[in-house]
Amino acid sequence: MIGSSDPQVPWNPSLVSAFKKNYDAAKNEPVYIQLASVKSNGSPKIQQIVFQDFLNADPRVLIFSAATRNADLMGVVKQSQTHEVFWQMPKTREHFILTGRIYIVAATNLSHRFGTPPRRITLDQPDTNPDEFWESERQRQWRRLSPTYRATFTWPMPGELKNPTRARGESWSVYRDGTSIRVPPPAIDTGYKYTRLDAMDERGNGNGAGGGGGGTLTRSPTTASGSSGGLVSRLGNMALSAVSGAGGEGGMSKEDELRCVHNSALDNYCLLVFKANRVERWVPGAITAPTRVVYTCSKDGVWSEDEVNP
């Protein structure tokens, strides 16, 4: 998808144009954005999320991605009604500050934890079932990820102690806030051993997303004597002890284990659907003063545009 030129949302064309100027779509690298929120105790919180796409049918909406196992992020997003995104463009040096609400689109088997997908967002087909649309969109965005970014969803829960044996009698975590939302850990703990993961279809076949052997995991250079290679092609010559012990987890086949790792990562992947109601754009001036424009949406859905002092 790419942004709409709908004149009723005047800031969208500027953001889309800035995105095209500042990022190379062919590289398919994650675009990291800063999300500002307020925790339940009133303290501010900055989190890093990844921009995924614009929504054609509704130019007010941006789609980001995150891990549902990031308990701190999920808790802050779910309990707060308002968030701000700060997006600094690396080449043109302009920046956007977007204020709005975030809706979590998690795997359907986690909907009891994160709620249903957003309803008050315009879709291409008015009679489309929102649940079906957003689950389809979540899986479509999953297939678009680079293999290296996709592999991060196999990693352990963010914020937890890397070596729990040092916790000295308590389950230590950076999360002291009771609003944190925890989801079950992966069925197979692969640690940080995998740096590439291709998308798989329902039959367990790779779709070629991001290149490389379809439906394969690739070992990190720090494992398997410094070498790397597709998991399925290498397991015949390599013990599974680095993953789950010889013979696979519970005696499952290599293909079944790969499917389990992939599906666990897919369940960990969620969309953060951001619906903006205020946008601020700041553009540096080469000779003159910078330009600063504020776009505000009324309760009736009408956007106003005001130039203010930088």
C-alpha positions, 0 to 999 in steps of 0.5 A: 500500500502507499498513502492516499492523496485525499485532500481531506487529510492534507498532511498525508501527501507530505508524509508519503513524499518524505517517506519516498525521499528518505527511504529505499524501498528496495532495501526492505530495511526496518524503519524505526520510529519513536513512540511516546506514551504515558504509563499508568503511574503518570510517568512518560515512556519512549518505545521503539516501533517499526513502520510497516505501511500506509493504509490506502482506504484511510489516509489518517492511518499508519501501520506499525509492527511490534512483538506481542511478547514485548509486555511493557509496550503492549501494556502501555499501548492498551491502557493509554488512549493517546500516543505520539509518534516522532518521525525524524527523516534521515535525509531531508531532516524534516520531522513529523509528530503524530498524535492519535490512538493505537489499536493492536491487531494480534493473532486471532488466538490472542484476541482475548488479551488484546481485544478485537481489531479497530472498527472505526477505520475506513476499509477498501470494501465497506462490507468487509468483515474487520476481523477478517481484513485485519488478520489478512493484513497482518499476515500480508505484512508478515510476508513483506518483512525482511528475513532478518527482521522477521527472525527477531520475532523468534527471540526471547521476551524483551526486557527479561533478564538474559541470565535468570540465574543471577536473579537470586531468588526472584523472577527479575524483569524490567517491568514493575508496572502491573499493566504489562501484558504477558503472553505465553513464551515460545514453544521452542526457546531458540534464544538469539541463534537465528538471524533469518526467517523466511515466511511459510505458507499453511503447508510449511513451504517458504514463499520466498519473501526476502530471498533465500531458501523458502521457509528456512531458518538460518543459524547465527554466525556465532553458532555452529562453529561460526558457520551459517545455513538453512536449518532444514538443509543443515539439520541432517549434519548437525545436532539439534541440541542448540535448539531443543536437544537431539532428535528435535523437540519431543521427537518432532521432525525437523520440518515440524520443528521449523513450522513450530518456530515459524508459527510461534514467531507469526503469533508473536507478530502484531500490527499497531494501527495508528489513527492520527488526529493531530499532525505537526510537520517541521521542515528546516530552511536552507536560508530562511527560518524553518517551516512548522505546520500543525494539522488538527482534526475536529470531532466532525472529521474535518482537518484544519491547517495552521502555520505556526512559528518554528 
